[in-house]
Amino acid sequence: MHQHHRALGLAPLSTAGINVTGIDIAKQGPVQPVTLVRPHAAARAAQFFVEKFPGKAMYAVKANPSPELLQILWDNGITTYDVASIGEVRLVARTLPEATLCFMHPVKAEEAIEEAYFTHGVRTFSLDSLEELEKIVRATSRDGVPASDLTLCVRLRVSSDHSKLSLASKFGAGPGEAAKLLFETRQVADALGICFHVGSQAMSPEAYSNAMERVRAAIIESAVTVDVIDVGGGFPSVYPGMTPPPLEAYFETIHRAFESLPISYSAELWAEPGRALCAEYSSIVVRVERRRGAELYINDGAYGALFDAAHIDWKFPVELLREPESNAKDVEFSFYGPTCDDLDYMKGPFLLPADTRSGDYFEIGMLGAYGSAMRTAFNGFGTDATVVVADEPMASMYVELAERQPAWNVVKL
């Protein structure tokens, strides 16, 4: 595990055996945000999917492409990776040479398909149009001879009604297109799959059962033999105001629907969890540089790990890192990030003690999914350190239901 401690005076921390927490980091007075990573949380999530999902779980790399995280997932049983660009193909191939890669972006550059197939051994591709099918066939042919070992997954457009973030408009074959596309894809695919995405942070298992009915209709209309059903991503994590049902409920719903489909007796069930495998992996410690009423100016923001908090009003848990603990009641704050841009604003609300002040540090949790992946160096701001910690994330989908009441739902009086 690589750790960086530039200009902070942080002592190197072992990846095991030292119980480092956010309070310990705050006491050292870092000037820049510090990323905290929890390998044990990512390992636990991977083991959960490997043991309990009734099929093959592949990690959606876009959620967090950290090579260290990829290795943790691999070490804990995740051997297949959903890649969406040639950059991700190269990254995973370099980091995990034995991993199976599935190129699941429905619109790809022909050169990317060719490199993925011939250089990196990718055999699984998704598509949602006849144009993309023709592109895949051309890019994987040699001397005019089409490839005979392709697994091609036709992406269907399904509803995102049960999800916090819609993925229903950009990709997916509609009801009037699916039958012909499935038939044509069957002619050139060694294995034919159907995939879909119910949207990010699906709050009900019904999202998947509804999508499976769309799959059923497409299979019946096209009258093709289907070898793979890929239910995509959307598996949720826990955030303030978003406590979904247990993941087992999603798995049971998916399995029942899969078993009832008119598909090959040997058909495989796949999924592409991203958020659910990495959300609990990391958090950040930030410093308050100024307080203006109910607004806190902090040293990370929209161009850093808090893109989602700024642009889609995502709520993340926060915890003041002060000893002794504040006795003030929690009140609602909004944040400004460190850049000169007015868009660097996170309206929240985020609950922190009413006496939070300049110079205080607090931890922002559940940033393993998309936080580090969306970070930029805009305006010269960034993080200077990544530290391995041994404490638990602020919330978890992988503990008993009775223990899953998040601490941030309790307001201090």
N, C-alpha and C positions, 0 to 999 in steps of 0.2 A: 504494500500500500504506500503510494508516494505521498509525502507530506511536504508542504511548503511553508516556511516561517520567515519570509523576507520582511525585514524592517520592523518586526514586531517584538523581538526579544522573547519569543515563545520557545521554551525548551522543547527539544524533540520528544514526541510522545510515542510510546510503544503501541502497537495495534492490539495488544492483549495484556491483561494483568494489571492495568492501571484504570481506576474508575474515575475517568475525567468527565466533568459535566460542564454545562454552560456557565455555571457560577465560577468554576475554576478559570474559564477563559475570560470572563468579564473582569476578574480580579487582576488580570495582566494588562488591562487597559489598551486593547488593540485599537489602532486608529482606523483601520479598514474592517469591513465585515469579515467574519470568520465562518467558514463552512464547517459544520459538524457532520460527520458521516458515521453511520451505524451498520457495519457489515452484518452484525447478527440479525438485524431486522430484515435486510434483503435476503439473507440465507433462509430465514424462517418463512418468508413469503414464497420463495422458490420451492422449498420443501412442501409447503401446503398445496401448491398447484400440482406438483409432481405426484403427490400422494392422493389427492382428492379429486382433481378434475378428471372426468371420465373419458379422457382422450389425450391428445398431445398439446401441451402448452408451449407456444413459441413466444419469446420476448420481443415486444415492439420497441426496437432500439431507439426510435425517435424520442421516446419519453425521457431517456437519460442515457447518452452514449458513452458514459465514463468507462474507459477500459477496465478500471478496477472493479466497477459494478458488473460488467460483463463477465469477468473472471469469477466473481462470487456466485453469480447465477449458474454459470457452467459447473462450478465445483459442487453445487447443490442440486444438480439434476436437470437444469434447463439446457438442452442440447441443440435446439432449433431457434433461429432468430429471424424475425420479420424485419427486413431491411427495405428502405423506401427510396434509396438513391445509390448511385455508384460509390459515393463517398462512404456511406454506411456499409456497403458490400466490402469495400477495401478495409475499412476499420475492423469489422468482425473477422474477416478472413485473416488479417494480420494478427489480431489478438487471440483468436480461437481457431487455429487452422483446421481442426477436426469438426467444427460446428457445421450444421446444415443450415443453409441460407435460403430464405424464400423472399423473392422480390415482389412485394405485395402492393406496390404503387400501381394504380391502373393506367397511368399515362407516363411512359418512360421514353427517354431518348434511345433511338435505335442503337447508337454506339454503346450506350450503357448496358443494354440487353446483351449485345455481342460480347462485351468484356466480361460481364457477369457469367455468361454461359461458357465461353471458351477459356477464360483465364481463371475464374474462381469456382467453377463447377456448379453454378446455380442451375437448378433444373425446374424450379417451381416459380411461376409468374402469374400475376393476376391481370385481368383486363376487363373492360366494360364496354367495348365497342369492336365492330368488325375491323376498323382501321388499326386498332392496337393488336388484334389477332394477326393481321397480315404483317405488321411490323415484327412481331415476335417470330413468326415463321421465317421471314427473310433473315433476321439477325442471327438465328440459330441454325440456318442451313449452311452446309459446306459443299462447295462445288455443285450447287443446284440441288443437292439432296437434302430434304427436310429432316430435322432432328426427329428421332423416334423415341425419345426418353423424357418428354416434357409432361409435367403436371401443370395444367392450366386451370386456374380458378376464375370463373366468371363472377364478377361482383354485381350483386343486385342492389337496387336502391330500396331501402326500407325506412320506416318511420324512426325519428329520433324523439318522439313525444315523451318517452320516459327518462330522457337523459338531460343532464344539465347543459351540455354543449352539443349542438346539432352537428351531424356529419351527413345530412340527408340531401344536400343540394349539389355538391361538387362532383361526386362520383356515383356510379351505379347505373346499371341498365334498368330502364323502366319496364312496366308491364307489357308494353307493346313491342319491346325490343328483345326481351330475354329469350324467348323460345327460339328464334332464328339464331341468335348468338350462341346459345347452348348447343344447338344442332351443328353449327359450323365448327365450333371449337371441338366437339366430340370427334370430328373427322380427322383432326391432326394431333390430338392429345393422347398420350399413352394413358394418362389418368385425368379424368375430368372432375373438377371441383366446383362448388358454389360457395361464394363467400359474401359477407355483408358486414356492415358496421352499424350498430344501433345508436352510436353517439357516445361521447365521453361522459363518464360518471353516470352510468345507468342506475337509477334509484329503485327499480323494480325488476324482478326476474321476468315479468310479463313482457318486457321489451324483447326478450329472446324468443319467447313462445310466439309472439305476434310475428316476428321476423321469420320464424320457421314456417308459419302458414304461407307466407309469401314464397318461400323456397318450395314448399309442397306444390303450390299452384304452378310454378315455373317448371318443375319436373314433369308434372302431369301434362302440361301444354306442349312441352318439347318432346316428350316420350324418349328421353335419352337415359342411358345408364350413368349414374353419378357415383364416383369413387371417393370423394372427399366433401365433407361439409365443414366449412370454416366459419365459426360464429364471430370471428373478429375480436375486437376489444370492447371497451366500455365497462369492464369490471371495476367497481367503485372502491374508494377509500373513504376515510372518515374525516370530515371537516366541520367547522362550526355551522350548525343548522343543517347539516347533511350527515345523518347517521343511517346508512342503508341496512337492509336485512343482511343476515349472515351470508357469506359467499356460498356456503353449502346449499342454500335455497336456490341460488342461480344455477349451480351445477346440476341439481336435481331436475329443475325445470328444463334445462338444455338437454339432459340425458333422455328424459321422457319424450320430448319432441323429436329428438334424433332417432330414437328407436321406432317411432311411428311413421317415419318418412319412407316413401317408396324408392329405396336406393339399393345399391349392390349389397349383398349379404356381408361382404368383406369391407364395406366402406369405412373410412376413418373419420373421426371427429377431431377437429383442430380448434384452437383458440389463440388469440393474439393479445394477451394481457400486457399492458404497459404500465399505466398508473398503479395498478394493484400490486405489481412486483417491486416498484421502486419508490412510491410516495413516502414510505416510512424510512427510507434510507438516509435522508439528509435534512438538515435544518440550517438556519444561519443565526449568528449572533450579531446584532446591530447596535449602534450607539445613537442616542438622541443628541443631535447637535443644536437644536433649538426647539422651544415650545412656544407656540402662539395660540393661546386659548386651547381649543380641542384639536389642534393640528400639531403633529410632531414632525420635525425635519430630521430625517434619519440618513444613514450613509449607505443605503441600498434602495433600489426602487424599480421603476418600470423598465429601465434598460439593463437591469441586473436580474436578480432572482425573482423579482416581483412583477414580472410581465403580466401574469394572469390576474393578480390583484388589481392592477391598473386598468387593463384593457377589457376584462370581462367580469370585473367586480367580484373576483373569487375571494372567499373568506378563508383566511388561514389562522390557526391558533397562535396566540402570543402569550409569553410569560415573562414578567419582569424578573431580572436577575440581580437581586439586591439582598444583602445581608446586613441587619436582620430584615425579614420580609416586611413589606408594607402592610399596615393595618387599614389603609384607606379602601373605601369601596371601589369596585371596578366601574369605570365610566367609558363612554364611547369616544374613540379617537379616530382621526383620519391621518394619513401619512403623506408627506412630501419626500421624494427621493433627492439624491445629492446633485443631480444635473441642473443645468440652467433652463430646462424645458418645463413649461407649465403642464405638459402632458405627463410629467413624472409625478403623478398623484394617485394615491390609493385611498378611495373614499371609505372603505371598510363597511360598517364600523368594526374597529378592533378594540376589544375590551382589555384595558390596563388600569392599574390603580390610579385614583384621581390625583395622587401626588407625584406622578411620573414627571421627571424634570430633565433638563439638559445635563448631559454627562451620564445618565442612566444607560444601562445596557438591557436589552431584552432579546429573547429567542423567538424566532418565527419558525413554526414547525411545519412538517408535512410538505417540504419543498423538494423532495427527491424526484418527483415527477414534474418535468418541464421547467423547474426552477433553474438548475444549472444549464440545461439544454438551451434556454432562451437568453442566457446572459450575453451581453455585449461589453465592449470597452468604450462605449460612447462617452464623450466628454472627459475621458481619461480616468474614469472611476472603475473600480473592480474589487475583487477580494485578494487578500494577500496570504491567506493560510487556509489549509484544510487539515482538520484534526479528527482523529478517530476517537469516538466516545463509546462508553459501554452502557450508558443509561438507556431507558426505553424511550421510544418516540412518544409524542404527546397523545397519540391515539393509535389504535391498531385494529385491523380486521382479523387478526390472527390469535386472539385470546378469547377466553370464554365470554359468551354473550353478557353474562352478569357483570363482567368487568369492563364492558365497553362504553360505560357512561363517561364521556370526555370531561376532563377537569374544567374546561372553559365554560361549561354550562352552569357552573356554580358561581354565582356572583357574591363577592364579599360584601358583608353588611357592616 
